[in-house]
């Protein structure tokens, strides 16, 4: 996850607020520029009309991009101060120009909204710190059992192909007899970090329609709710 994804991952830009803040409209989106560390560096953030982000930090001494900013091997005090200044600059932009959303992808947010509308259930975030803090759990109100878990992961955890693109996925419970058939469909995989016998992972990148995802959510909700015990009739004496 790069610095921009870390700051803006669960935010959406508001064009009117961007213009008020000082973003310049371009042919393909918006541009904002500023200085860092007493003017020793310049920073630029571009936001495409589709919401794609690109940030650059330029070292004014040589006029070149400060690539150490994104190289984890560089951990000294100076590069750390540049990273901190850039992240603070991005944070100021986010506070002024964005609204909060629950998840990174538009489809994940639509599914969360439909779960809220259909079941009256909002996600909770049991991991408040670290890399899992954006993982949202949907629970049955009566038994606190999970019926859905939305995570932000690298695509390679499902595809096993080395693709480091960050995507939202939703883990759902499914009928064990149907899982093999389900995972033959595009966008549905054996579950990540849960029992493959009972759970599936679904990409929230448009591979499936919202209706198709919600059909699986409904099934998971049904499979994880409390089951009534069978009524045992006493034999007449």
N, C-alpha and C positions, 0 to 999 in steps of 0.2 A: 504494500500500500504506500503510494507516494504522499508527499506532504499535502498536496491539494485534495486528494481523496480523504485523507485524515480529517481535514478541516471541513470540507463541504459534503462529505459522504451522505449525511442525513439532512441535507438542506436543499432548497430550491430557490433559484434567483427570482426576484420580483423586478421586472423591467423598469417600472416607474421608480422604485427605490434605487435602482442602479443609476438611472439618469440623474436623480437628485444627488447621489453620492459623488458623481463626477465621471462615470463611465462614458466613453465616447462610442457612439453607434458606428459600426463598420458595415461593409457589404455582407459579412457572414455572421455578425454577432456584435459583441461589445468588447471594448478595451479599456483597461485602467492601468495607469503607470504611477510610480512613486519612487521615493528614495529610502534607503536603509542605512543605518549606522552612520549618521551625520553626513550623508551624501556620498559615502565611499562606494556604495552599490546602488544600482537602479533595479527596480523590479517591475515586471509587467504581467498582468493577468488577462487572458482572453477567454471569453465565454461565447461559444457558438450559439446560434439560434436553436440548436438541438440540445443545448445544455452541456456540451463537451468543454472541458477545461484544459488550458495549457498555461503554465507559468514559467517565467524565466527570471533569473537574477544575473545581472551583468556587473562584473568587476570594472569600475571606472578607470582603474590604473592602466589596464591593458585593453579595455573595450571588449573583452571576451566573456562568454558565459561562465559563471562560477560553478563548474561541474562538480567540485568537491561537495557541494551542497547535497547532492543525491548519491554520493558514494559512501556506503556504510563503513568502508575501510578507514575513512578519515573521521577521527573522533576527538581531535584536539580542541583546546579551549576556543581558538579563533573560529574554526569552522562551526563549532557549536554555537557561538554567538551569532553567526550569520544565519544559521538555521532558525535559532530562536527569534531573531528579528523578523525573518521572512514569515514564520508561522504567526507571529503576533500581528503582522501587517495583514495577512490573510484573514485572521480572526476578526480584525476590525471591519474588513469588507463584509464578512459573513454576518456579523452582528447588525450591520446597517442595511444590507441588501438582500437578505435571505429570510425565508420562513422555514420552520422546522417541519420535517416529515419523519415518519416512523422508521422507514427503511430506505435503502439506497436506490432501488429500482422502482420505476413507475408501476410495474405489474405487482410487485410485492405490496406497495401501498394500496393499490386497488383491491387486492385480495384481503388485506387487513381491514379495509373499509367495509367490504362485503361480509366478512366475519362479524364485525361489529354490528352491522345492520341486521344480519340474519340471526345471530346468537346472542347479541348484547354483550360480547366478550372483547375486551381490549388486551393486547399483549402485556406481559410483564417481562422485565429484564433482570434475571437472577444473577447475572455476572456483571457487576457494576464497574469492574476495572479490567484493564487489559484488552487483549485482542477479541474477547468474546462479549464485550459490553454491548454490542449492537444486536446480539442474538435475542430475538423476541419469542417468548413462549406463550401459547394459547392454552388455557386450562379449562376443564369443566368446573363450573362454580360449586357443584355439590361434592366432588371428590378430589379436586385439584389435579387430576390426571391430565397429562399433556395429550392433546389431539393434533397439535401442529407446532412446528418450530421453524421459524424463518432465520436463516443464517446467511452471512456474507462471506464467501469463500473463494478460493482460486478454482477456476473451472477444472483444473487438472485433478482435483480430488474425486471428480466423477468420471471424467473422460480418460484419466491415466495417460495423458498425452503430452505432459509438460507445459500445457497452456496456463500461463500465470494470470490471465485476465480475471478480475474480481467480478463475481456474479452473486445474485441472491438466489437461494434455493429454499424450498420448504419441505420438511420431513413430515410424512403422513403415515398413519397406520393403514394397512391394507389386508385384505383376505389372503392368508398364506397360499391358498390354492390359485390365486389370481396374479400373484406377484411376478412370476416368470413371464406371463403373457403381457402384463403391464409394462415391464422393463424392455419389451421389444419395441415399444413406441418411442418415437423421437421425443427427447426431453424428460424421460422418466428413467431412473437408474436405481440400482440397489442402494439402500440408504447409507448416507455418510454419517459415521459415528453412532449408528444405532443398529439394532439386530436386523440383518438382511432378511430373516425369515418372516418378519412381521411389518417391516417399515420400508418405505420407498423415499427417494429424494426426487423432487421435481424442480427443474430449472424454471426460474421466473424471469425469463428473457424473451417471452413471446413464443417459445417453441410450442406451447399449448395455449389455447384460448383461455380467457378468464373463466368462462363457463365450464370448460373441461377441468380446470384446476379446482373449481368450487365443487364439482361433482365428487372429486377425490377427497376434498376437505369434508364434505358431508358424510362420506363413508367412514372416514377416520373418526369423526365426531361420534358416529353411531357405534363404532367398534370399541371405543374407549369409555363410553358412558357406563354408569352403574347398571348391572343386570339384576333384575328382580329374582329372588330365589323362588324355585318352584313351590307351589302350594302342596303340602303333604296332607292328605286326608287321613284322619284317624279311622282305623277299622272299628266297625261297630262290635261291641262286646256281645 
